[in-house]
Amino acid sequence: MSTINCAGKLIDLSTPHVMGIVNITPDSFYDGGALKSDKDILNQVETMLADGATFIDIGGYSSRPDSEDISAEEEIQRVIPVIDLVKKHFPSAVISCDSFRESVIARALQHGIEIVNDISAGHLDAKMMETVGNAGVPYIMMHMRGTSQTMKSLTHYDDLVLEINQYFAERVHVARASGIKDILIDPGFGFAKTTQQNFQLLKNLDLLHFHGLPILAGVSRKSMIYKTLGITASEALNGTSALHMKCLDQGAKILRVHDVKEAMEVIQLHQSIQNN
């Protein structure tokens, strides 16, 4: 599957694309609380689109380990005004909503989002896949265990890559049965995985092509980078770029990032290698 249909916008994934992260949360691990006004949000989205982002991923629930659990209503109050704001000022932008709650996604779909990004692959809300299937939009399903509050204790695997592939095989089957046509898989770096497991997964990312589905990679400024290098998330851009090149080498089709310009440069250089 090289093309996905985002509410009538066909996007060819034969060349990798970038998804820009817009966190409307006070406690995200890197940029929590950075966007305090409509102007801040519009400036960030404008920069991301100008730098080459294809997708804008809007989320109102921090999924970092030990994050605060908020109500669905509060999450809706965070994301819907931002979706409306971005839609108004950048009507051609392809907007994704990052939520594991069907009630949030159902509302976001009414406000025109074109992709659903679910960290739980439907595990945390049984209604999710039916709603996405009825909407006819692409669905990004991520591998994780438990919740943001419990996942740090759920890192035992007998065979990491095999178990992740089994997880996706089952979840893809459920998604197809729910009428979802365009499915993307996200291996879930940092979610119920130790630093060592994250690197093992990255090294073997190409084994997830077993499903024949596009892979989205989200390593941007994550702890696997800054803990390994003994730095902070704000210092992890160079490390992020290094791992982005590896993701592309392993066949990732979308990079989900905080820093669009640099990710686009990695894609451009990777394409130059591939084409020569």
DAURGI-V493548 format. One record per residue. N is the residue number from 1. RES is the residue in one small letter. OMEGA is omega in whole degrees, 0 to 359 (999 if undefined). Layout:
BEGIN
N/RES/OMEGA
N/RES/OMEGA
END
This chain:
BEGIN
1/m/182
2/s/181
3/t/173
4/i/183
5/n/181
6/c/180
7/a/178
8/g/176
9/k/181
10/l/182
11/i/183
12/d/182
13/l/177
14/s/169
15/t/182
16/p/180
17/h/180
18/v/173
19/m/180
20/g/183
21/i/173
22/v/182
23/n/177
24/i/185
25/t/177
26/p/191
27/d/175
28/s/192
29/f/183
30/y/189
31/d/181
32/g/178
33/g/184
34/a/184
35/l/187
36/k/183
37/s/175
38/d/180
39/k/178
40/d/181
41/i/182
42/l/178
43/n/180
44/q/181
45/v/179
46/e/179
47/t/180
48/m/180
49/l/179
50/a/180
51/d/173
52/g/179
53/a/174
54/t/184
55/f/172
56/i/185
57/d/185
58/i/181
59/g/181
60/g/181
61/y/179
62/s/181
63/s/177
64/r/179
65/p/178
66/d/180
67/s/180
68/e/177
69/d/179
70/i/181
71/s/177
72/a/181
73/e/178
74/e/178
75/e/178
76/i/180
77/q/177
78/r/192
79/v/187
80/i/177
81/p/180
82/v/175
83/i/179
84/d/181
85/l/181
86/v/178
87/k/183
88/k/187
89/h/181
90/f/188
91/p/181
92/s/180
93/a/176
94/v/188
95/i/174
96/s/173
97/c/183
98/d/179
99/s/175
100/f/183
101/r/181
102/e/182
103/s/177
104/v/181
105/i/179
106/a/179
107/r/180
108/a/177
109/l/177
110/q/181
111/h/166
112/g/176
113/i/185
114/e/178
115/i/174
116/v/180
117/n/188
118/d/182
119/i/186
120/s/181
121/a/177
122/g/182
123/h/185
124/l/176
125/d/186
126/a/181
127/k/190
128/m/189
129/m/178
130/e/179
131/t/179
132/v/179
133/g/179
134/n/182
135/a/178
136/g/180
137/v/177
138/p/184
139/y/174
140/i/179
141/m/183
142/m/173
143/h/171
144/m/172
145/r/177
146/g/180
147/t/177
148/s/183
149/q/186
150/t/193
151/m/182
152/k/181
153/s/186
154/l/187
155/t/179
156/h/175
157/y/171
158/d/177
159/d/190
160/l/187
161/v/178
162/l/182
163/e/176
164/i/177
165/n/177
166/q/177
167/y/182
168/f/178
169/a/180
170/e/182
171/r/178
172/v/178
173/h/179
174/v/180
175/a/179
176/r/179
177/a/179
178/s/176
179/g/179
180/i/184
181/k/183
182/d/183
183/i/173
184/l/181
185/i/180
186/d/184
187/p/173
188/g/177
189/f/178
190/g/182
191/f/183
192/a/177
193/k/175
194/t/177
195/t/180
196/q/179
197/q/177
198/n/180
199/f/175
200/q/179
201/l/179
202/l/180
203/k/184
204/n/185
205/l/182
206/d/179
207/l/177
208/l/177
209/h/175
210/f/185
211/h/181
212/g/182
213/l/178
214/p/179
215/i/172
216/l/180
217/a/178
218/g/179
219/v/190
220/s/174
221/r/184
222/k/187
223/s/177
224/m/178
225/i/190
226/y/175
227/k/178
228/t/184
229/l/181
230/g/180
231/i/178
232/t/178
233/a/181
234/s/179
235/e/192
236/a/181
237/l/181
238/n/178
239/g/177
240/t/180
241/s/179
242/a/181
243/l/175
244/h/178
245/m/178
246/k/177
247/c/181
248/l/177
249/d/182
250/q/172
251/g/177
252/a/183
253/k/176
254/i/172
255/l/178
256/r/196
257/v/169
258/h/189
259/d/189
260/v/184
261/k/182
262/e/178
263/a/178
264/m/177
265/e/177
266/v/179
267/i/181
268/q/180
269/l/178
270/h/178
271/q/178
272/s/176
273/i/183
274/q/187
275/n/181
276/n/999
END
